[in-house]
């Protein structure tokens, strides 16, 4: 595990539970690994030994220090939302029937296998490292990912997003997430992609 996860979690064992699912995990509906209201760090870390299948959306968030999700097999979900400072490592393939959205604060998503989705978005300091270029339409900053973006370097995220996903000229991340949950295209008319 220490080869994949970047924080000394053992030092925080009293504060952060580590849950082990030794035979994989299937979740009906959504799986939200997020801090309780009023707390900025996630009190739980997870190791899934095998595949993690989420029928709905997987969300992982932490802003008060790191947390982790380690999946030793494949991860399948409708959408994968990761924001803040978590370490998410998928040793197998990541398949999202809609989108993968990494946002904010220097967290990281590492995929050791193939990534397949309609769209992959990487914004605001979040990091993504994939073993292969994603089979998806990709929007993200080249300094924060090891794969190419499908939008020109001269364009910003705000130049390609649907106008209803902007707030005072900037990207409205809550609206982007809501659009992905609803299965809507987030791209402006005229910006086309096989993945949108």
Secondary structure, DSSP 8 states (H G I E B T S, - for coil): -TTT--S-GGGGTTTSEEEEETT-EEESS-EEE---TT-SS-SEEEEESS-EEESSEEEEEESSS--EEEESS-EEEEEEEEEES-EEEESS-EEEEEEEEEESTT-EEEESS-EEEEEEEEETT-EEEESS--EEEEEE-GGGBSS--SS-TT--HHHHB-GGGEETTEE-HHHHHHHHHHT---B-TT---TT-
